[in-house]
Amino acid sequence: MSLIKKSPVKKTDEKKDVIINELIEVLTNIGYRVRIEKGAFKGGFCLLREEKVFLLKKDLEQDRKINILAKNIGDIGVEDMFLKPNIRELIETASGEEV
């Protein structure tokens, strides 16, 4: 008889979830629809039937999601937009430049 091992349940940090949601809100405010899905990708922008979409892989670790969101937002440029100081700092750090 063989046993099927369940993969360990990923622990989530509520503070990191809040940061992820705030970064998603930034994308929404600049006109992107954010979709969190399973698939063979990490995350990024795409154009779907004239609609600006940002895809984010559902089963990535929280830190990786934060990094992908922050870097891509930094690449767009949100200099003229009001952002919470901690969110602006995350974006600046991830993109390697001042935003």
C-alpha positions as CSV (number, residue, x, y, z in Angstrom):
1,M,0.0,0.0,0.0
2,S,1.4,3.4,-0.9
3,L,0.6,6.7,0.8
4,I,-0.1,9.8,-1.1
5,K,1.6,12.7,0.6
6,K,-0.2,16.0,0.5
7,S,1.9,19.0,-0.3
8,P,2.3,21.3,2.7
9,V,-0.2,24.1,2.9
10,K,1.5,27.4,2.1
11,K,1.3,29.8,5.0
12,T,0.2,33.3,4.0
13,D,1.2,36.5,5.7
14,E,-1.8,38.8,6.1
15,K,0.5,41.9,5.8
16,K,1.9,40.7,2.5
17,D,-1.7,40.0,1.3
18,V,-2.5,43.6,2.0
19,I,0.5,44.8,0.1
20,I,-0.4,42.6,-2.9
21,N,-3.9,44.0,-2.9
22,E,-2.6,47.6,-2.7
23,L,-0.3,46.9,-5.7
24,I,-3.2,45.4,-7.6
25,E,-5.3,48.5,-6.8
26,V,-2.5,50.7,-8.3
27,L,-2.8,48.7,-11.5
28,T,-6.5,48.9,-11.5
29,N,-6.3,52.7,-11.0
30,I,-4.1,53.1,-14.1
31,G,-6.5,51.1,-16.2
32,Y,-5.5,47.5,-16.0
33,R,-7.7,44.5,-15.2
34,V,-5.8,42.1,-13.0
35,R,-6.3,38.4,-13.4
36,I,-4.8,35.9,-11.0
37,E,-4.8,32.5,-12.6
38,K,-3.0,29.2,-12.9
39,G,-0.7,28.7,-15.8
40,A,2.8,28.4,-17.2
41,F,3.8,32.0,-16.7
42,K,5.0,34.2,-13.9
43,G,3.1,37.4,-14.5
44,G,3.0,40.5,-16.7
45,F,1.1,42.7,-19.0
46,C,-0.9,41.6,-22.1
47,L,-3.5,43.1,-24.4
48,L,-6.6,41.0,-24.7
49,R,-9.2,42.3,-27.2
50,E,-8.2,45.9,-26.8
51,E,-8.3,45.5,-23.0
52,K,-5.2,46.1,-20.8
53,V,-4.7,43.0,-18.6
54,F,-2.1,42.1,-16.0
55,L,-1.8,38.4,-15.4
56,L,-0.4,37.1,-12.1
57,K,0.3,33.4,-11.5
58,K,-1.9,32.2,-8.7
59,D,0.5,29.8,-7.0
60,L,3.5,32.0,-6.7
61,E,4.9,32.8,-3.2
62,Q,3.7,36.1,-1.8
63,D,7.2,37.7,-2.0
64,R,7.5,36.8,-5.7
65,K,4.0,38.2,-6.4
66,I,5.0,41.5,-4.7
67,N,8.2,41.7,-6.6
68,I,6.5,41.0,-10.0
69,L,3.8,43.5,-9.4
70,A,6.1,46.2,-8.1
71,K,8.7,45.8,-10.9
72,N,6.0,46.0,-13.6
73,I,4.3,49.0,-12.0
74,G,7.8,50.7,-11.9
75,D,8.3,49.9,-15.6
76,I,5.0,51.7,-16.5
77,G,5.9,54.7,-14.4
78,V,3.6,56.1,-11.8
79,E,5.6,59.3,-10.9
80,D,2.5,61.6,-11.1
81,M,0.3,59.3,-9.1
82,F,-0.2,59.4,-5.3
83,L,1.0,56.2,-3.7
84,K,1.4,55.3,-0.1
85,P,5.0,55.7,1.0
86,N,5.6,52.0,1.6
87,I,4.1,51.1,-1.8
88,R,6.2,53.8,-3.6
89,E,9.3,52.4,-1.8
90,L,8.6,48.9,-2.9
91,I,8.2,50.0,-6.5
92,E,11.4,52.0,-6.4
93,T,13.3,49.1,-4.9
94,A,12.0,46.6,-7.4
95,S,12.5,48.8,-10.4
96,G,15.9,50.0,-9.3
97,E,15.0,53.7,-9.7
98,E,13.1,56.5,-8.1
99,V,9.4,56.6,-9.0
